[in-house]
Amino acid sequence: MSQSFSIQENFNLSDYNTMGIAAKARYFCSVQSVGELQSLLADSRFQDTPRFMIGGGSNVLFISDFKGLVIHVDIKGVSIDREDEGEIILNVGAGENWHELVLHCVEKGWGGIENLSLIPGSVGAAPIQNIGAYGVELEEVFESLEAVEIKTGELKSFSKEECRFGYRDSVFKNEQKGLFVITGVKLRLQKSPKVNTTYRALSDKLEEKGIKNPSIKDISEAVIEIRQSKLPDPAEIGNTGSFFKNPVITKKQFEELESAYPGIPSYPAGEKVKIPAAWLIDQCGWKGKRFGDAGVHKMQALVIVNYGNATGEEIWNLAQKIQVSVKDRFGVSLAPEVNIVS
């Protein structure tokens, strides 16, 4: 096993989380291979130390300094695992940038993830919350993944079934939370792709652009335009994208809400109904509100932003106030999509 990694102490994490929180890690290490990761996990110095894995840092909020070891998974590589006339299976390192992978696949004509353009973060984080946008979820193209078990250092494979994907959910947020480090993901993409334009905002954007028979590149570019019009760039203003999940409620609960709030937007979710969290938050008057350097974005109520020097605690306090107000008014609980770390 390689042991070329270096340990840094009292490391400022502001460049490793898109919210731009200046929390410090007692120890920090970036690993570039499975071997380095296994060596680090076996290192006797950190056996009794709390450990936290980070990729692109787009789905994490540090609400205090981290007293343990933060491991930055920077395993790169994109290669063809196998292919036939209709499909191609890609092997992608967990440290690859998700959006750059999407652009690469679109350029090659491999379809399936174009609707997921401009989602921030790394490939390794994508299966954890089953990323999704504009009518598509990762599980639709997911083949399998490899992950190192933290306790044993063993490299294990997980099939789609074993990942137990749900809406913004997987086994890695539940039974296996904190037990594995994802090192690589396999995706099944189409060489003659059928585009998905079922999401209203996407079909409207394509119509606005005068595109009747969109290619995967058209889809990707339309999604990018929509996202850029609504969402702030983390390079310019700290944020984690969508802070909360869209709540899924029973049909009975929705009917009661619809009676009280005619025109409330909704989407079918199997036997249940999904309501846009942004609508609920906006109705409670949070959009554009600012409290010091913590605030709610003026264009998208689902995005909490750091205007410069907000602490993680200030961001989290604001998020909790939003949760309380939505619960009080609508009787609906908002769950964070972001991983809260203390």
N, C-alpha and C positions, 0 to 999 in steps of 0.2 A: 504493500500500500504506500502511496505517495504521502509525504509529510512536509510538503513545501509551503503549507499555509502559515500565516503569521497572525499572532494574537495581538490586538490593540486594546488598550485599557482606557476607561473613561471616554468612550468614543461618542462624538456628537452624531445623532441619527437624523439630523434635519435633511440631509441629502438623500436619505434612504427611506423617506416616507413622503408621499405626495401632498400630505396636509402641511408639511414643512414645520413640524413640531420639533423644537430643539431639545428633545429628551436625550439623555445620555445612557449608553449601555456600559455596565461595569466592564464587560469584555465584548469584543467584536471580532468576527473572523469571516472572510469571504472565501468560499470553496469553489474550485473550477472543475472538479471531477468527482465521480462517485467514490473513488479511492480516497481522495482528500476528506470527503465527508465522513467516510467510515473511520478513518484515522482520528479525526477530530472527536467523533462520538465516543471512541474508545479511549480518548486521552484521560488519564487518571485524575488530572487536575480539575476536571469539570464534571466528575461523576455525581457529585452532590449539589451541583449548581443548576438553578433554573435555566432552561434553554428555550429560545424562541427563534423560529425560522422566518426569514423575510426574503421576498423576491423583489418585485418592483415597488413594494411598499404602498400600493394604491388602495389597499383595502384594510388599512390598519390605523388605529388611533392610539398613540402612547399617551396615557393620562398621568404618567409620572416617569421618573428615570427607571430603567430596567436593571435590577440588581444582579442579573445573571449574564449569560452568554447569548448574544444575538448572532445567529449564523445566517450570512447572506448567501443564498444558493445562486451561484453564477455559472451553472453548467450549460454550455452552449452546444450548438450543432443542429443542423437540419439535414436529414438524409432520407432516401427512399428505402423503406423496409421491403415492400413488394408492390407489384402492380400488374394489372391485366388491361384488356382493351377499354374497360369502362371505369375502373377504379384505381386509385393509388393510395397506398398506406404510407404515411410519413412518420418518421421517428424524429421527435423534436425535444431538444434539451430543455429542462425546466427553467433555465435562466434566460431563454430567448424572450425578446420583447413580443407580446401578443400581437400588437397592431402591425409591427414589421413583418411578422409571419403571415398575417392576413394579406398584406400588400404583395408579398412574395408569391403566395398561392394564386392570387388574382392575376398577377402578371404571367404566371405559368398556365393559366386557364383551368386551375383545379378549383372546383366549386364546392360550397358547403358552409364556408365561414365568412363570406363576404358581408352578410348582415351584421356580423360582429366586429366590424371595422371600428377603429378608434377607441375600443375599450382599453383603458389603461391597465398596466400590470404585466406580469410575466406569464409564460405558458404554464409553469408549474402551479400557479395559483388558480388557473382557469377551472380545473375539475373540482376543486374544493368547494366552490360555491356554484358550480354548474352555470357559468356565466351565460347570459342570454340578452338578446336585444332584437327589436324589430321583427318579431315572429319566429326567431330561431334560438335554440339552446344548444350548448356544447354537446350534450348527450347524443344529439342527432348525428354527429360526426365522430363521436368518440369510439375508439377501438379498444384501447387498454392503456395502462400506465405502469411505470416501475417506481418503486419507492423503497427507501432504506428504513428498516425498523429501528427506531432510536435505541431501544433497550438491547437488542442483539447485534445490530450492525448488519443484519442480513438484507440482501436485495430481494424484494418480493414483487410479484406481478399482480395487478388487479384488473379483472375484466369489467365490462360495463355493468353487469349484474352485481358484481361485488362492490361497486362504487355506490350503489343504491341512490341514484340521482333523483332529486326532487326539485321543486321550484327554489332556485338559489340555495340548493342543499345537496349534501352528499354524506357518505359514511364518515368522511374526514372532518365533518362538523359535528358529528354525533359520537357513535361508539368508538371510532378510531381517532378522535380528536387528540392531537398532540402526541400520537404514538408513531407516526411515520413522517418521513421527509420525501416528497415527490421529487424524483430526479429526471424523469423523462415521460413524455406522453406520445401515444400513437393515435393519429387521426385518419379516418377513412374519408377520402374526398373523391368527387366525381369528375371524370374527364369530359363528359358531356352533360354539364349541370343543368338542372331545372331550377330556375330562380324562384324565390319566395317573396311575393309582394303582398302578402295577406295583411300586413300591418298598415293601418289607415294612413298614418303620417308618412310612411314610405311611398305608398301608392300615390298619395297626393303630391309628394315632392316630384315623383317621376312624371306625373301628368303636367305639373307646373313646368318641367323641363322639356315637355313635348316628346318624351320617350315612351313608345308604345310596346316595343319588344326589347326590354332591357337585357343587357349582358351582365355577367357578374361584376364587371368593372363599373357599369352604370349603377348597379346596386350599391357597391362599395362607396362610390363617389357621392351618391345621394345620401347614404347614411352619414358619411363624414360631414356633409353640408348641414344636415339636420342637427347632428351632435354639436358641431361648432357654433351653431346659432343659439343653442340652448345652454351648453355647458362651458364653464370657464376652463382655460388651459392651466393645468397644475404648474406649468413652468412660469406662469404669470401670477397666479393667485392660488394659494394652497387649498386643496380640496381632495376628496376621495371619490368623486363622482357621486352616485346615488348613495346617500347615507343610510336610508331605510329601505326595507323590502316593501313591495306593494302588498298590502294585507289581503289575505284570502278569507272570505267569510261565508257563512251558510246562505242559501237562497232566501230563507225566512228572514234572516237578519238584514239582507240586502233589500228585500221588499219593504221592510219597516223603514229603512233609511230612504228608499226611493219615495215612499209616501210623504216623508218629512222634507225631503230635498229632491223635488222633481228635476230630472235632467242630470242627476249624479252619474258620472261616467263609470263604465264597468266593462269587464271582459270575462267571457266564460272560462272557468277553470275546473273542468270535469263536472262533478256534481256540485261544485261551489262557484263562487263569484269573486273575481279579483277587482279591487278598487285601486285607482292610482293614488299612491301615498302623496304625491305632489299636490293633487287636487284637495285632499283633506287638509294638508298643511297650509295651502294657500287660503282656503276658506277660513282658517283660524287666524289669518292676518300676519303670517310670519314672513312671507316673501319680501325680500329687500331689507328686512330689519337688521340693524347692526348694533352690537353691544361691545364697545371697545374694538378689539381686532377680531372678534368672533361674530359671524353673521350668517344670514341665509341669503343665497344668491338672488339677485334682482330679476333674473330671467328664468330661474328654475328652483322652485321651492324645495325640491328634494335634495338640493346640494347645500351643505353647510360649508362655509369657507373661512379660511384664516387670512385676514387682510395683512398680516405681517408678523406680529409677535404674540399672537394668542397662544396660551398654554393648552395642552391637551385637556386639562381639567376644565378650562373655560369653554372649550368646544363641547365637551361631554355634558356640562351643566346646561348649555343651551339645548342640546339634543334632548335631554331629559325633560326640559320645560315644554318642548314641542310635543313629546310623547304624552305628557299629562294633559295638555290642552286638547289634543285630538281625542284622547280617551274621554275626557269630560264632555266634549261636544257631541261626538259621534258614537261613543261606546266601542270604538275600534282601537285595538292595540297595535302600535307600530314597533316592529322589531328591527334593530340595527342590521344593516347588511355589512357594516364595517366591524372588524375584529377589534374589540376594546382590550388594550393591554396595559397592565399596571405593574 
